[in-house]
Amino acid sequence: MTDQEFKLTGIGQIAIPIHDLERAVEFYQHQLGLNHLFSVPKLAFFDCGGIRLMLSVPEKAEFDHPSSILYFKVPDIQAAYASLLARGVQFEDMPHLVAQMENYDLWMAFFRDSEGNLLSLMSEVSHT
């Protein structure tokens, strides 16, 4: 394979920095409902639709910062919002229209995990 033939094709894992592993596992497993795969000291792994999320206690100060914003795609944002709200998830805002596209409307609702990382629900609502 030449350099010009190589291209990245997918994401295998996303790391999310956390400070309290037990609290974060509880949040991602019970409040968000993600499948807990396994834990080892200072790390916990979850399946999110085939992408592995790694909760990680930062080993160095350079890794101790908020994560990138993860956007969890859901088919019905109103139902997902109500379900997570009932589980005690603290939202920054209610589901709201972000953009009207040609074939769908893009809706989002932002929330924080147990460690203060900003996350979001997103839904592409069809016009039909």
Residue pairs with C-beta under 8 A, 6 or more apart in sequence:
11 51
12 51
12 52
13 51
13 52
13 53
13 54
14 51
14 52
14 53
14 54
14 67
14 68
14 70
15 54
15 56
15 67
16 24
16 53
16 54
16 55
16 56
16 67
16 70
16 113
16 115
16 117
17 56
17 57
17 58
17 63
17 64
17 65
17 66
17 67
17 115
17 117
18 24
18 55
18 56
18 57
18 114
18 115
18 117
19 57
19 115
20 114
20 115
21 39
21 42
21 43
21 44
21 55
21 57
23 114
23 115
24 44
24 55
24 113
24 114
24 115
25 36
25 39
25 44
25 55
26 114
27 113
27 114
27 115
28 34
28 36
28 44
28 46
28 53
28 55
28 113
29 36
29 46
30 87
31 84
31 87
31 88
31 89
31 114
32 72
32 84
32 89
34 46
34 47
34 48
34 53
35 46
35 47
36 44
36 45
36 46
37 45
37 46
37 47
37 52
38 44
38 45
39 45
42 56
42 57
42 59
43 54
43 55
43 56
43 57
44 54
44 55
45 52
45 53
45 54
45 55
46 52
46 53
46 55
47 53
48 72
53 70
56 63
58 64
66 116
66 117
66 118
67 117
69 110
69 118
69 119
69 120
70 119
70 120
71 108
71 119
71 120
71 121
71 122
72 80
72 119
72 120
72 121
72 122
73 122
73 123
73 124
74 80
74 121
74 122
74 123
75 123
76 123
77 95
77 107
77 108
77 109
77 121
77 122
77 123
77 125
78 95
80 121
80 123
81 91
81 94
81 95
81 109
81 121
84 91
84 111
84 121
85 91
89 111
90 111
90 112
91 109
91 110
91 111
92 110
92 111
92 112
92 118
93 109
93 110
94 109
95 107
95 108
95 109
95 121
95 123
96 107
96 108
96 109
97 105
97 106
97 107
98 106
98 107
98 108
99 105
99 106
100 106
101 124
103 126
103 127
104 124
104 125
104 126
104 127
105 124
105 125
105 127
106 122
106 123
106 124
106 125
107 122
107 123
107 124
107 125
108 120
108 121
108 122
108 123
109 120
109 121
110 118
110 119
110 120
111 118
111 119
111 120
111 121
112 118
112 119
113 119
